[in-house]
Amino acid sequence: MARAAQHRAARAIAAHGLAHPVALVLLAAAATAAAHAWDAGHAVNETHPRTTPR
């Protein structure tokens, strides 16, 4: 859910710019979803898997 929220926010920012009210609302929703995922014990790398080998 956090990853999908971040993608929606990124698409809104790309389409309308950072100052657009919808982009700001979606960005806040993405941050809230990420915080809830963190509080539930999900690590950041589970939401954003590494795409390049170490």
C-alpha positions as CSV (number, residue, x, y, z in Angstrom):
1,M,0.0,0.0,0.0
2,A,2.8,2.4,0.8
3,R,4.5,1.7,-2.5
4,A,1.3,2.3,-4.5
5,A,0.7,5.5,-2.6
6,Q,4.2,6.7,-3.4
7,H,3.7,5.9,-7.1
8,R,0.5,7.8,-7.2
9,A,2.1,10.8,-5.6
10,A,5.1,10.6,-8.0
11,R,2.8,10.5,-11.0
12,A,0.8,13.5,-9.7
13,I,4.0,15.5,-9.1
14,A,5.3,14.7,-12.6
15,A,2.0,15.7,-14.1
16,H,1.1,18.8,-12.1
17,G,4.2,19.9,-10.2
18,L,5.0,19.7,-6.5
19,A,2.9,22.8,-5.5
20,H,-0.4,21.3,-6.9
21,P,-2.9,20.6,-4.0
22,V,-3.6,17.1,-5.3
23,A,0.1,16.3,-5.4
24,L,0.5,17.5,-1.8
25,V,-2.4,15.4,-0.6
26,L,-1.1,12.3,-2.3
27,L,2.4,13.0,-1.0
28,A,1.1,13.3,2.6
29,A,-0.9,10.0,2.1
30,A,2.2,8.3,0.9
31,A,4.2,9.5,3.9
32,T,1.4,8.3,6.2
33,A,1.2,4.9,4.6
34,A,5.0,4.6,4.9
35,A,4.9,5.5,8.5
36,H,2.2,2.9,9.2
37,A,4.2,0.3,7.3
38,W,7.3,1.1,9.4
39,D,5.3,1.0,12.6
40,A,3.9,-2.4,11.6
41,G,7.5,-3.7,11.4
42,H,8.0,-3.6,7.6
43,A,11.6,-2.6,6.6
44,V,12.2,0.0,3.9
45,N,13.9,-2.5,1.7
46,E,10.6,-4.5,1.7
47,T,8.8,-1.5,0.2
48,H,11.7,-0.4,-2.1
49,P,13.7,-3.5,-3.1
50,R,17.2,-3.0,-4.3
51,T,17.4,-3.1,-8.1
52,T,21.2,-3.4,-8.4
53,P,23.4,-6.1,-6.9
54,R,25.7,-5.1,-4.1
